[in-house]
Amino acid sequence: MTRANGIVLLPTLPVEAGYQFWKTKRWDWRWTWIALVPLGFAVYLLIKWHVTGDPFAAFRMRSQMSYTSFDWPWRGIRGAIGIMIGWKPGDAEIVGAQEFIFAMIGLICAMASWIRLRPTYAMYITVSWLIFASTTFMESMPRYTLTKFPIFVLFGLLGENRFWRVAITVWSLLFLALFTSLFTRGGWAF
């Protein structure tokens, strides 16, 4: 109820039902359970309303505390590029470059998923990317990219080629080393 990934199910599950209907040409009444998905978010908003008197208090607090609010994706991407250029190297790498790199990985994989994967996975990754990238200041994109499970399916398909399998493995190990070293030194590692 409290994670953005649950909101992603709102468009994704109807796409899956439509895809199955298109494949089988038969209606399945179990698909009507999809209508319960918004109930989770509604319960979350009711709890917030009961506790704070404002169902959207968490969004307002986030905006006040981190100066982040919803905006067009290119604004956050442009901000990450600005951080890469304008901040000192260590901070520019983590706060700018890594956010930018993982935002681009998510975008490229979202586009590729519409070509290589079933529509449900493509919808999931696209809506996830839009939710996480549509902010005035991108934060934790590497962490949020991990929740986009179709990326792993795409990497598996890409890994059928020996060159890409080695490239993905080396790239993954380098990022693991980077983020692990940051974490063990008490740094911010998403």
N, CA, C and O of each residue as an XYZ file, in Angstrom:
760
protein
N       0.803     -1.202      0.000
C       0.000      0.000      0.000
C       0.847      1.267      0.000
O       0.372      2.319     -0.429
N       2.074      1.192      0.465
C       2.851      2.416      0.624
C       3.982      2.536     -0.384
O       4.709      3.529     -0.357
N       4.157      1.583     -1.257
C       5.246      1.639     -2.226
C       4.718      2.053     -3.593
O       3.606      1.694     -3.980
N       5.524      2.804     -4.308
C       5.120      3.276     -5.637
C       4.927      2.114     -6.605
O       4.177      2.228     -7.575
N       5.602      0.999     -6.343
C       5.475     -0.146     -7.240
C       4.039     -0.670     -7.291
O       3.621     -1.235     -8.301
N       3.288     -0.486     -6.210
C       1.890     -0.915     -6.203
C       1.052     -0.112     -7.167
O       0.137     -0.648     -7.793
N       1.352      1.174     -7.298
C       0.634      2.026     -8.241
C       0.864      1.554     -9.674
O      -0.014      1.682    -10.526
N       2.046      1.009     -9.931
C       2.382      0.530    -11.272
C       1.435     -0.581    -11.706
O       1.225     -0.781    -12.902
N       0.861     -1.306    -10.746
C      -0.051     -2.383    -11.093
C      -1.363     -1.881    -11.697
O      -2.036     -2.622    -12.413
N      -1.732     -0.633    -11.414
C      -2.994     -0.095    -11.946
C      -3.082     -0.197    -13.471
O      -4.081     -0.712    -13.973
N      -2.095      0.263    -14.222
C      -2.195      0.075    -15.673
C      -1.683     -1.285    -16.152
O      -2.087     -1.767    -17.210
N      -0.798     -1.895    -15.375
C      -0.154     -3.124    -15.835
C      -1.108     -4.318    -15.848
O      -1.137     -5.066    -16.826
N      -1.873     -4.509    -14.800
C      -2.770     -5.665    -14.740
C      -3.869     -5.624    -15.802
O      -4.155     -6.662    -16.398
N      -4.494     -4.484    -16.066
C      -5.447     -4.467    -17.182
C      -4.798     -4.775    -18.536
O      -5.422     -5.392    -19.399
N      -3.549     -4.345    -18.718
C      -2.847     -4.682    -19.958
C      -2.670     -6.197    -20.052
O      -2.837     -6.777    -21.125
N      -2.331     -6.838    -18.928
C      -2.188     -8.301    -18.938
C      -3.517     -8.976    -19.254
O      -3.557     -9.926    -20.037
N      -4.605     -8.495    -18.654
C      -5.928     -9.063    -18.939
C      -6.270     -8.885    -20.420
O      -6.766     -9.809    -21.064
N      -6.000     -7.689    -20.953
C      -6.259     -7.446    -22.375
C      -5.409     -8.319    -23.269
O      -5.878     -8.798    -24.301
N      -4.154     -8.533    -22.882
C      -3.253     -9.382    -23.663
C      -3.747    -10.832    -23.657
O      -3.755    -11.495    -24.694
N      -4.156    -11.314    -22.487
C      -4.672    -12.682    -22.412
C      -5.969    -12.817    -23.208
O      -6.179    -13.827    -23.879
N      -6.842    -11.804    -23.138
C      -8.081    -11.840    -23.905
C      -7.782    -11.849    -25.401
O      -8.431    -12.570    -26.159
N      -6.803    -11.052    -25.831
C      -6.416    -10.995    -27.235
C      -5.873    -12.352    -27.699
O      -6.126    -12.771    -28.828
N      -5.123    -13.039    -26.819
C      -4.548    -14.340    -27.172
C      -5.594    -15.454    -27.192
O      -5.601    -16.291    -28.095
N      -6.490    -15.460    -26.179
C      -7.434    -16.585    -26.041
C      -8.819    -16.286    -26.604
O      -9.584    -17.213    -26.872
N      -9.154    -15.021    -26.786
C     -10.484    -14.586    -27.231
C     -11.588    -15.023    -26.270
O     -12.739    -15.205    -26.667
N     -11.211    -15.190    -24.983
C     -12.179    -15.587    -23.948
C     -12.026    -14.672    -22.748
O     -10.914    -14.315    -22.358
N     -13.165    -14.295    -22.165
C     -13.194    -13.478    -20.957
C     -13.021    -14.376    -19.741
O     -13.631    -15.442    -19.660
N     -12.192    -13.948    -18.798
C     -11.994    -14.682    -17.558
C     -12.466    -13.780    -16.412
O     -11.916    -12.696    -16.219
N     -13.445    -14.202    -15.675
C     -14.029    -13.384    -14.606
C     -13.042    -13.099    -13.475
O     -13.253    -12.174    -12.691
N     -11.982    -13.875    -13.385
C     -10.960    -13.596    -12.358
C     -10.292    -12.253    -12.582
O      -9.722    -11.684    -11.651
N     -10.352    -11.741    -13.793
C      -9.734    -10.449    -14.086
C     -10.429     -9.316    -13.336
O      -9.840     -8.252    -13.143
N     -11.652     -9.525    -12.919
C     -12.365     -8.460    -12.194
C     -11.706     -8.148    -10.851
O     -11.933     -7.079    -10.286
N     -10.889     -9.074    -10.332
C     -10.160     -8.821     -9.087
C      -9.179     -7.655     -9.242
O      -8.745     -7.068     -8.251
N      -8.840     -7.332    -10.460
C      -7.944     -6.202    -10.720
C      -8.536     -4.915    -10.142
O      -7.800     -4.004     -9.762
N      -9.841     -4.845    -10.080
C     -10.504     -3.645     -9.561
C     -10.140     -3.378     -8.098
O     -10.333     -2.261     -7.616
N      -9.620     -4.377     -7.385
C      -9.227     -4.184     -5.991
C      -7.866     -3.497     -5.830
O      -7.531     -3.037     -4.738
N      -7.098     -3.426     -6.889
C      -5.756     -2.833     -6.792
C      -5.803     -1.402     -6.251
O      -5.003     -1.084     -5.371
N      -6.689     -0.523     -6.720
C      -6.716      0.835     -6.165
C      -7.119      0.876     -4.688
O      -6.875      1.869     -4.004
N      -7.729     -0.193     -4.205
C      -8.144     -0.233     -2.804
C      -6.941     -0.091     -1.867
O      -7.047      0.556     -0.826
N      -5.818     -0.680     -2.220
C      -4.613     -0.564     -1.394
C      -4.185      0.881     -1.226
O      -3.884      1.322     -0.117
N      -4.159      1.607     -2.314
C      -3.769      3.020     -2.251
C      -4.820      3.830     -1.496
O      -4.482      4.756     -0.758
N      -6.086      3.483     -1.677
C      -7.154      4.192     -0.962
C      -7.026      3.979      0.543
O      -7.219      4.920      1.313
N      -6.706      2.768      0.974
C      -6.514      2.491      2.403
C      -5.333      3.305      2.932
O      -5.409      3.871      4.022
N      -4.258      3.364      2.175
C      -3.093      4.164      2.562
C      -3.486      5.629      2.754
O      -3.108      6.253      3.746
N      -4.240      6.169      1.808
C      -4.670      7.564      1.919
C      -5.608      7.768      3.108
O      -5.538      8.798      3.778
N      -6.481      6.799      3.374
C      -7.378      6.905      4.535
C      -6.599      6.901      5.848
O      -6.926      7.649      6.769
N      -5.581      6.067      5.932
C      -4.742      6.029      7.141
C      -4.057      7.372      7.329
O      -4.051      7.918      8.432
N      -3.479      7.911      6.257
C      -2.821      9.220      6.334
C      -3.826     10.304      6.752
O      -3.504     11.176      7.559
N      -5.015     10.242      6.210
C      -6.042     11.228      6.542
C      -6.432     11.127      8.011
O      -6.610     12.140      8.687
N      -6.565      9.883      8.503
C      -6.932      9.663      9.898
C      -5.828     10.152     10.846
O      -6.123     10.764     11.873
N      -4.576      9.888     10.512
C      -3.455     10.232     11.385
C      -3.114     11.723     11.317
O      -2.886     12.353     12.349
N      -3.078     12.284     10.110
C      -2.599     13.664      9.956
C      -3.685     14.670      9.589
O      -3.488     15.879      9.712
N      -4.826     14.168      9.142
C      -5.876     15.072      8.667
C      -5.694     15.464      7.212
O      -6.494     16.216      6.656
N      -4.628     14.945      6.595
C      -4.336     15.247      5.191
C      -3.903     13.956      4.498
O      -2.836     13.428      4.811
N      -4.700     13.437      3.570
C      -4.326     12.168      2.926
C      -3.039     12.258      2.110
O      -2.403     11.237      1.848
N      -2.651     13.456      1.709
C      -1.442     13.622      0.901
C      -0.297     14.240      1.695
O       0.608     14.840      1.115
N      -0.334     14.098      3.009
C       0.690     14.685      3.879
C       2.090     14.174      3.547
O       3.048     14.946      3.571
N       2.219     12.900      3.243
C       3.545     12.337      2.947
C       4.154     12.996      1.713
O       5.357     13.254      1.677
N       3.337     13.266      0.710
C       3.845     13.914     -0.502
C       4.280     15.346     -0.208
O       5.300     15.808     -0.720
N       3.514     16.036      0.605
C       3.868     17.412      0.952
C       5.140     17.447      1.806
O       5.994     18.315      1.624
N       5.258     16.494      2.738
C       6.453     16.438      3.586
C       7.689     16.144      2.743
O       8.745     16.740      2.959
N       7.564     15.237      1.792
C       8.700     14.909      0.931
C       9.136     16.139      0.146
O      10.328     16.400     -0.018
N       8.165     16.879     -0.329
C       8.473     18.090     -1.077
C       9.191     19.116     -0.205
O      10.115     19.784     -0.668
N       8.773     19.246      1.053
C       9.382     20.218      1.952
C      10.754     19.775      2.434
O      11.664     20.596      2.554
N      10.913     18.483      2.712
C      12.171     17.991      3.279
C      13.270     17.834      2.235
O      14.424     18.173      2.497
N      12.927     17.331      1.070
C      13.972     17.083      0.072
C      13.835     17.991     -1.145
O      14.573     17.838     -2.119
N      12.898     18.932     -1.097
C      12.682     19.855     -2.214
C      12.441     19.103     -3.517
O      12.853     19.545     -4.590
N      11.770     17.968     -3.407
C      11.476     17.139     -4.559
C       9.970     17.054     -4.734
O       9.228     16.836     -3.776
N       9.537     17.227     -5.961
C       8.126     17.064     -6.278
C       8.009     16.469     -7.677
O       8.999     16.369     -8.403
N       6.804     16.077     -8.046
C       6.598     15.507     -9.374
C       6.796     16.573    -10.440
O       6.390     17.724    -10.281
N       7.428     16.159    -11.528
C       7.686     17.058    -12.643
C       7.948     16.198    -13.880
O       7.900     14.970    -13.806
N       8.217     16.829    -14.989
C       8.539     16.095    -16.208
C       9.872     15.359    -16.034
O      10.772     15.875    -15.372
N      10.013     14.163    -16.616
C      11.260     13.399    -16.438
C      12.507     14.152    -16.877
O      13.559     14.005    -16.253
N      12.421     14.941    -17.917
C      13.620     15.630    -18.405
C      14.134     16.667    -17.418
O      15.304     17.047    -17.478
N      13.280     17.132    -16.508
C      13.762     18.099    -15.519
C      14.725     17.428    -14.535
O      15.776     17.982    -14.213
N      14.363     16.237    -14.060
C      15.259     15.501    -13.169
C      16.531     15.057    -13.866
O      17.612     15.089    -13.279
N      16.402     14.641    -15.123
C      17.582     14.219    -15.893
C      18.501     15.408    -16.124
O      19.718     15.294    -15.982
N      17.923     16.543    -16.479
C      18.717     17.762    -16.666
C      19.417     18.155    -15.358
O      20.559     18.614    -15.369
N      18.714     17.968    -14.230
C      19.317     18.268    -12.931
C      20.497     17.355    -12.629
O      21.507     17.799    -12.083
N      20.369     16.077    -12.983
C      21.469     15.132    -12.762
C      22.682     15.519    -13.603
O      23.818     15.433    -13.137
N      22.441     15.940    -14.828
C      23.551     16.390    -15.688
C      24.199     17.636    -15.087
O      25.424     17.764    -15.092
N      23.386     18.550    -14.573
C      23.924     19.749    -13.928
C      24.778     19.410    -12.719
O      25.800     20.052    -12.480
N      24.371     18.415    -11.960
C      25.154     17.985    -10.793
C      26.482     17.383    -11.242
O      27.520     17.632    -10.630
N      26.447     16.586    -12.319
C      27.687     15.988    -12.833
C      28.691     17.066    -13.231
O      29.898     16.893    -13.063
N      28.194     18.161    -13.751
C      29.073     19.229    -14.228
C      29.496     20.161    -13.103
O      30.648     20.593    -13.059
N      28.576     20.475    -12.189
C      28.824     21.542    -11.240
C      29.293     21.162     -9.848
O      29.779     22.025     -9.117
N      29.168     19.917     -9.458
C      29.535     19.539     -8.098
C      30.958     18.993     -8.060
O      31.546     18.686     -9.097
N      31.508     18.875     -6.837
C      32.853     18.301     -6.706
C      32.802     16.828     -7.134
O      31.751     16.198     -7.010
N      33.900     16.270     -7.631
C      33.895     14.958     -8.289
C      33.233     13.813     -7.521
O      32.441     13.078     -8.110
N      33.522     13.634     -6.243
C      32.928     12.515     -5.503
C      31.410     12.594     -5.434
O      30.718     11.602     -5.666
N      30.898     13.769     -5.116
C      29.449     13.952     -5.049
C      28.822     13.915     -6.437
O      27.726     13.383     -6.618
N      29.522     14.481     -7.411
C      29.007     14.492     -8.777
C      28.850     13.073     -9.304
O      27.921     12.789    -10.060
N      29.754     12.182     -8.910
C      29.689     10.786     -9.363
C      28.447     10.090     -8.832
O      27.723      9.449     -9.593
N      28.196     10.208     -7.552
C      27.080      9.489     -6.943
C      25.758     10.200     -7.168
O      24.798      9.586     -7.632
N      25.695     11.468     -6.850
C      24.421     12.182     -6.906
C      24.036     12.526     -8.338
O      22.847     12.622     -8.643
N      25.001     12.712     -9.216
C      24.694     13.064    -10.594
C      24.840     11.914    -11.567
O      23.867     11.477    -12.181
N      26.068     11.424    -11.703
C      26.358     10.425    -12.738
C      25.587      9.125    -12.550
O      25.005      8.610    -13.505
N      25.576      8.591    -11.337
C      24.883      7.314    -11.131
C      23.372      7.451    -11.320
O      22.725      6.557    -11.865
N      22.825      8.557    -10.875
C      21.393      8.794    -11.095
C      21.103      8.859    -12.592
O      20.138      8.266    -13.074
N      21.946      9.584    -13.318
C      21.776      9.721    -14.763
C      21.936      8.385    -15.473
O      21.111      8.026    -16.313
N      22.992      7.645    -15.141
C      23.256      6.354    -15.795
C      22.081      5.406    -15.598
O      21.615      4.784    -16.553
N      21.605      5.295    -14.375
C      20.523      4.354    -14.123
C      19.184      4.839    -14.676
O      18.324      4.028    -15.019
N      19.006      6.142    -14.762
C      17.805      6.658    -15.429
C      17.839      6.295    -16.912
O      16.813      5.931    -17.487
N      19.006      6.393    -17.527
C      19.138      6.056    -18.949
C      18.987      4.548    -19.180
O      18.382      4.124    -20.165
N      19.538      3.748    -18.269
C      19.362      2.287    -18.379
C      17.880      1.951    -18.333
O      17.392      1.158    -19.139
N      17.165      2.553    -17.391
C      15.730      2.305    -17.283
C      14.980      2.738    -18.524
O      14.089      2.025    -18.987
N      15.324      3.897    -19.074
C      14.654      4.398    -20.275
C      14.926      3.503    -21.477
O      14.003      3.148    -22.210
N      16.180      3.138    -21.683
C      16.538      2.264    -22.809
C      15.851      0.912    -22.679
O      15.328      0.379    -23.657
N      15.852      0.364    -21.480
C      15.195     -0.931    -21.265
C      13.680     -0.827    -21.421
O      13.043     -1.766    -21.900
N      13.096      0.303    -21.023
C      11.657      0.492    -21.219
C      11.332      0.480    -22.708
O      10.358     -0.149    -23.122
N      12.129      1.162    -23.509
C      11.888      1.181    -24.955
C      12.116     -0.201    -25.561
O      11.330     -0.653    -26.393
N      13.185     -0.869    -25.145
C      13.483     -2.200    -25.685
C      12.428     -3.223    -25.274
O      12.158     -4.168    -26.016
N      11.835     -3.042    -24.106
C      10.839     -4.012    -23.640
C       9.605     -4.026    -24.532
O       8.953     -5.063    -24.653
N       9.266     -2.903    -25.160
C       8.106     -2.863    -26.062
C       8.378     -3.665    -27.333
O       7.445     -4.059    -28.034
N       9.647     -3.905    -27.627
C      10.009     -4.677    -28.818
C      10.220     -6.147    -28.472
O       9.800     -7.025    -29.226
N      10.869     -6.426    -27.336
C      11.320     -7.786    -27.030
C      10.475     -8.564    -26.030
O      10.557     -9.791    -25.987
N       9.663     -7.879    -25.224
C       8.936     -8.563    -24.143
C       7.430     -8.455    -24.340
O       6.953     -7.723    -25.207
N       6.701     -9.184    -23.535
C       5.238     -9.108    -23.604
C       4.781     -7.740    -23.110
O       5.477     -7.107    -22.317
N       3.627     -7.281    -23.566
C       3.163     -5.925    -23.233
C       3.062     -5.652    -21.732
O       3.257     -4.517    -21.296
N       2.763     -6.663    -20.954
C       2.647     -6.473    -19.508
C       3.969     -6.008    -18.910
O       4.007     -5.066    -18.119
N       5.047     -6.675    -19.294
C       6.360     -6.301    -18.785
C       6.755     -4.911    -19.282
O       7.336     -4.116    -18.542
N       6.433     -4.634    -20.533
C       6.748     -3.320    -21.097
C       5.986     -2.225    -20.350
O       6.554     -1.176    -20.045
N       4.730     -2.455    -20.058
C       3.942     -1.463    -19.322
C       4.511     -1.279    -17.915
O       4.628     -0.152    -17.434
N       4.865     -2.385    -17.255
C       5.404     -2.318    -15.894
C       6.667     -1.465    -15.845
O       6.787     -0.566    -15.013
N       7.596     -1.751    -16.733
C       8.873     -1.033    -16.690
C       8.702      0.421    -17.121
O       9.356      1.308    -16.572
N       7.840      0.674    -18.086
C       7.627      2.049    -18.564
C       6.986      2.916    -17.488
O       7.450      4.025    -17.226
N       5.922      2.417    -16.865
C       5.255      3.200    -15.818
C       6.174      3.361    -14.611
O       6.211      4.430    -14.001
N       6.914      2.314    -14.261
C       7.877      2.422    -13.154
C       8.890      3.514    -13.439
O       9.169      4.354    -12.584
N       9.442      3.498    -14.653
C      10.437      4.507    -15.000
C       9.837      5.899    -14.918
O      10.466      6.816    -14.390
N       8.621      6.064    -15.438
C       7.986      7.382    -15.404
C       7.759      7.871    -13.976
O       7.978      9.046    -13.681
N       7.324      6.983    -13.095
C       7.084      7.377    -11.701
C       8.382      7.811    -11.027
O       8.417      8.841    -10.353
N       9.446      7.035    -11.204
C      10.694      7.325    -10.502
C      11.506      8.443    -11.149
O      12.292      9.104    -10.469
N      11.330      8.664    -12.449
C      12.098      9.703    -13.134
C      11.371     11.040    -13.177
O      11.989     12.068    -13.457
N      10.089     11.043    -12.908
C       9.294     12.274    -13.018
C       9.344     13.086    -11.730
O       8.330     13.279    -11.060
N      10.537     13.556    -11.397
C      10.725     14.368    -10.194
C      11.632     15.546    -10.518
O      12.356     15.543    -11.514
N      11.575     16.542     -9.662
C      12.447     17.698     -9.853
C      13.897     17.364     -9.532
O      14.815     18.005    -10.044
N      14.103     16.362     -8.686
C      15.450     15.941     -8.294
C      15.437     14.423     -8.181
O      14.780     13.866     -7.302
N      16.173     13.748     -9.082
C      16.180     12.289     -9.058
C      17.001     11.801     -7.876
O      18.097     12.298     -7.616
N      16.455     10.821     -7.164
C      17.196     10.214     -6.063
C      16.914      8.721     -6.020
O      15.782      8.279     -6.218
N      17.955      7.961     -5.759
C      17.876      6.507     -5.601
C      17.490      5.767     -6.878
O      16.878      4.702     -6.801
N      17.829      6.299     -8.040
C      17.523      5.604     -9.289
C      18.173      4.225     -9.364
O      17.528      3.298     -9.856
N      19.425      4.031     -8.900
C      19.969      2.667     -8.938
C      19.113      1.685     -8.126
O      18.878      0.557     -8.557
N      18.657      2.115     -6.971
C      17.836      1.246     -6.124
C      16.486      0.969     -6.786
O      16.018     -0.170     -6.788
N      15.867      1.993     -7.340
C      14.571      1.811     -7.979
C      14.679      1.003     -9.269
O      13.734      0.311     -9.650
N      15.819      1.088     -9.940
C      16.018      0.298    -11.155
C      15.971     -1.190    -10.838
O      15.514     -1.984    -11.659
N      16.437     -1.571     -9.662
C      16.391     -2.984     -9.275
C      14.967     -3.517     -9.163
O      14.751     -4.721     -9.301
N      13.996     -2.648     -8.917
C      12.607     -3.116     -8.794
C      11.955     -3.348    -10.154
O      10.863     -3.910    -10.230
N      12.608     -2.927    -11.210
C      12.068     -3.109    -12.563
C      12.538     -4.463    -13.093
O      13.471     -4.543    -13.891
N      11.884     -5.510    -12.640
C      12.345     -6.866    -12.937
C      12.455     -7.195    -14.425
O      13.290     -8.029    -14.773
N      11.668     -6.595    -15.334
C      11.866     -6.930    -16.753
C      13.257     -6.581    -17.277
O      13.686     -7.123    -18.296
N      13.966     -5.679    -16.589
C      15.334     -5.376    -17.005
C      16.192     -6.637    -16.943
O      17.040     -6.856    -17.808
N      15.975     -7.463    -15.927
C      16.758     -8.692    -15.793
C      16.428     -9.682    -16.901
O      17.296    -10.438    -17.338
N      15.183     -9.682    -17.356
C      14.798    -10.525    -18.491
C      15.519    -10.032    -19.751
O      16.058    -10.829    -20.519
N      15.521     -8.711    -19.952
C      16.228     -8.153    -21.114
C      17.723     -8.444    -21.057
O      18.325     -8.798    -22.070
N      18.325     -8.299    -19.878
C      19.748     -8.609    -19.740
C      20.004    -10.091    -20.009
O      21.033    -10.448    -20.582
N      19.079    -10.947    -19.601
C      19.216    -12.377    -19.892
C      19.193    -12.640    -21.390
O      19.979    -13.441    -21.897
N      18.288    -11.963    -22.098
C      18.234    -12.101    -23.558
C      19.504    -11.553    -24.201
O      20.043    -12.153    -25.131
N      19.977    -10.422    -23.707
C      21.200     -9.826    -24.220
C      22.406    -10.717    -23.920
O      23.346    -10.790    -24.712
N      22.369    -11.393    -22.768
C      23.468    -12.248    -22.346
C      23.608    -13.522    -23.156
O      24.560    -14.275    -22.953
N      22.685    -13.781    -24.066
C      22.846    -14.939    -24.950
C      24.048    -14.753    -25.879
O      24.617    -15.723    -26.381
N      24.425    -13.486    -26.099
C      25.614    -13.159    -26.871
C      26.799    -13.087    -25.911
O      26.726    -12.416    -24.881
N      27.885    -13.773    -26.242
C      29.041    -13.849    -25.344
C      29.603    -12.473    -24.986
O      29.917    -12.223    -23.822
N      29.733    -11.584    -25.959
C      30.272    -10.258    -25.692
C      29.431     -9.531    -24.647
O      29.968     -8.999    -23.675
N      28.119     -9.508    -24.844
C      27.241     -8.796    -23.923
C      27.191     -9.462    -22.556
O      27.060     -8.780    -21.539
N      27.292    -10.782    -22.520
C      27.312    -11.494    -21.238
C      28.526    -11.065    -20.416
O      28.405    -10.804    -19.219
N      29.693    -10.990    -21.053
C      30.909    -10.548    -20.362
C      30.781     -9.074    -19.963
O      31.135     -8.703    -18.844
N      30.276     -8.232    -20.876
C      30.135     -6.801    -20.577
C      29.189     -6.569    -19.392
O      29.488     -5.765    -18.509
N      28.068     -7.260    -19.372
C      27.106     -7.111    -18.268
C      27.719     -7.597    -16.963
O      27.535     -6.964    -15.923
N      28.441     -8.707    -17.001
C      29.058     -9.252    -15.792
C      30.116     -8.300    -15.240
O      30.124     -8.013    -14.043
N      30.999     -7.812    -16.094
C      32.049     -6.889    -15.650
C      31.427     -5.599    -15.115
O      31.817     -5.108    -14.056
N      30.465     -5.059    -15.849
C      29.777     -3.832    -15.437
C      29.114     -4.028    -14.074
O      29.226     -3.170    -13.199
N      28.428     -5.151    -13.894
C      27.748     -5.428    -12.626
C      28.748     -5.556    -11.478
O      28.504     -5.040    -10.388
N      29.850     -6.226    -11.708
C      30.860     -6.387    -10.665
C      31.504     -5.047    -10.294
O      31.785     -4.792     -9.122
N      31.731     -4.205    -11.283
C      32.313     -2.886    -10.989
C      31.361     -2.036    -10.153
O      31.790     -1.382     -9.203
N      30.083     -2.039    -10.492
C      29.119     -1.278     -9.703
C      28.948     -1.878     -8.311
O      28.777     -1.146     -7.336
N      28.992     -3.201     -8.217
C      28.923     -3.840     -6.898
C      30.102     -3.396     -6.040
O      29.930     -3.075     -4.864
N      31.285     -3.378     -6.619
C      32.471     -2.940     -5.870
C      32.344     -1.470     -5.460
O      32.653     -1.116     -4.322
N      31.899     -0.626     -6.367
C      31.756      0.794     -6.063
C      30.771      1.018     -4.912
O      31.098      1.685     -3.931
N      29.576      0.462     -5.037
C      28.547      0.701     -4.027
C      28.889      0.030     -2.692
O      28.562      0.563     -1.632
N      29.539     -1.126     -2.738
C      29.947     -1.793     -1.504
C      31.017     -0.974     -0.782
O      30.966     -0.819      0.438
N      31.988     -0.451     -1.538
C      33.035      0.353     -0.900
C      32.448      1.627     -0.302
O      32.854      2.040      0.784
N      31.522      2.240     -0.978
C      30.865      3.433     -0.425
C      30.121      3.105      0.862
O      30.216      3.831      1.852
N      29.389      2.016      0.833
C      28.599      1.619      2.003
C      29.491      1.296      3.197
O      29.210      1.714      4.321
N      30.568      0.550      2.947
C      31.438      0.164      4.072
C      32.188      1.341      4.666
O      32.619      1.282      5.817
N      32.350      2.411      3.897
C      32.996      3.622      4.410
C      31.992      4.602      4.983
O      32.340      5.736      5.310
N      30.736      4.165      5.106
C      29.701      5.016      5.701
C      29.121      6.016      4.740
O      28.438      6.950      5.161
N      29.371      5.850      3.473
C      28.852      6.779      2.468
C      27.453      6.442      2.021
O      26.869      5.432      2.415
N      26.938      7.310      1.195
C      25.584      7.134      0.678
C      25.661      6.231     -0.527
O      26.270      6.597     -1.532
N      25.062      5.065     -0.453
C      25.083      4.119     -1.551
C      23.677      3.709     -1.937
O      23.410      2.531     -2.173
N      22.791      4.662     -2.002
C      21.421      4.482     -2.443
C      20.670      3.565     -1.509
O      19.489      3.296     -1.726
